[in-house]
Amino acid sequence: MKSQQIMIIEHLEPELYPWCIIEYKSISKIIGKSNLWFTNIKKEDKNKLEKYGKVSELSVKELNLKNSCILDPEAPNTLTSEEAKNFSFFIFGGILGDYPPRKRTEVELTKFIRNAEKRNIGKQQFSTDNAVFVVKQILQGKNLKEMKFQNEIEIPTGKYDSVILPYLYPLVKNKPRISKELVLFLKKKKGF
Ligand SMILES: C[S@@+](CC[C@H](N)C(=O)[O-])C[C@H]1O[C@@H](n2cnc3c(N)ncnc32)[C@H](O)[C@@H]1O
């Protein structure tokens, strides 16, 4: 990833839920604070994210950025390593997973940014932090076909309980990638 390439998370949940903050912190760890912007953040929430990246109350829809690529599962084409290195901005929906997917990226983001390219990283849904992780791998020269994934993850939340997250997980050393903080959060919460 070139130092001048920026990943933008357009926050699209009605509130900045603890689950969102955990994912945004995880994104900052993946790509570093200097390559990360959070947009569409309410004034009162800005201080909760400032340690993880640049924070703006403006929506990315108002920024009119040139040479940008929206990551959208509904986009017809898949992002390749060859083209990825030429984009200046990668825009992701700060959207929590929903099952079945409601095409929120397309409806709430892509539709409004006409001058951006749009690409998928496969048709299945990743969490926002894992989508950023996959795009970083693509930027490092690995195409999607060369990566390994696991469908769903089951997190034990008690002796007899567990929660299933029905998304696609990149495998790192044969284990699905999920932030440790999210696992702890789910265990404490005992599910949703
Ligand atoms: C949990 S996903 C939200 C998916 C939402 N249910 C939808 O249908 O659009 C959060 C963000 O990660 C990115 N993302 C996740 N999976 C993706 C995929 N297969 N292709 C492209 N982007 C993806 C998108 O930017 C998306 O807005």
The ligand as a Tripos MOL2 file, in Angstrom:
@<TRIPOS>MOLECULE
LIG
   27    29     1     0     0
SMALL
NO_CHARGES

@<TRIPOS>ATOM
      1 C1        -20.6220   -5.8240    6.5430 C.3       1 LIG1
      2 S1        -20.3820   -5.1060    4.9570 S.3       1 LIG1
      3 C2        -22.0020   -4.4570    4.6670 C.3       1 LIG1
      4 C3        -22.7190   -5.2720    3.7290 C.3       1 LIG1
      5 C4        -24.1810   -4.9080    3.6170 C.3       1 LIG1
      6 N1        -24.9700   -5.9630    4.1880 N.3       1 LIG1
      7 C5        -24.5250   -4.7760    2.1450 C.2       1 LIG1
      8 O1        -25.3210   -5.5990    1.6970 O.co2     1 LIG1
      9 O2        -24.0370   -3.9000    1.4760 O.co2     1 LIG1
     10 C6        -19.4750   -3.6480    5.3330 C.3       1 LIG1
     11 C7        -18.6730   -3.0460    4.1840 C.3       1 LIG1
     12 O3        -17.5790   -3.8980    3.8350 O.3       1 LIG1
     13 C8        -17.3210   -3.8570    2.4360 C.3       1 LIG1
     14 N2        -17.5410   -5.2160    1.8990 N.ar      1 LIG1
     15 C9        -17.8720   -6.3270    2.6000 C.ar      1 LIG1
     16 N3        -17.9510   -7.4090    1.7980 N.ar      1 LIG1
     17 C10       -17.6510   -6.9680    0.5430 C.ar      1 LIG1
     18 C11       -17.5710   -7.6110   -0.7360 C.ar      1 LIG1
     19 N4        -17.8080   -8.9180   -0.8930 N.pl3     1 LIG1
     20 N5        -17.2490   -6.8460   -1.8090 N.ar      1 LIG1
     21 C12       -17.0010   -5.5050   -1.6710 C.ar      1 LIG1
     22 N6        -17.0710   -4.8530   -0.4840 N.ar      1 LIG1
     23 C13       -17.3840   -5.5660    0.6110 C.ar      1 LIG1
     24 C14       -18.3030   -2.8380    1.8470 C.3       1 LIG1
     25 O4        -17.6700   -1.5820    1.7220 O.3       1 LIG1
     26 C15       -19.4230   -2.8160    2.8940 C.3       1 LIG1
     27 O5        -20.1210   -1.6030    2.9010 O.3       1 LIG1
@<TRIPOS>BOND
     1     1     2 1
     2     2     3 1
     3     2    10 1
     4     3     4 1
     5     4     5 1
     6     5     6 1
     7     5     7 1
     8     7     8 2
     9     7     9 1
    10    10    11 1
    11    11    12 1
    12    11    26 1
    13    12    13 1
    14    13    14 1
    15    13    24 1
    16    14    15 ar
    17    14    23 ar
    18    15    16 ar
    19    16    17 ar
    20    17    18 ar
    21    17    23 ar
    22    18    19 1
    23    18    20 ar
    24    20    21 ar
    25    21    22 ar
    26    22    23 ar
    27    24    25 1
    28    24    26 1
    29    26    27 1
@<TRIPOS>SUBSTRUCTURE
     1 LIG1         1 GROUP 0 **** ****
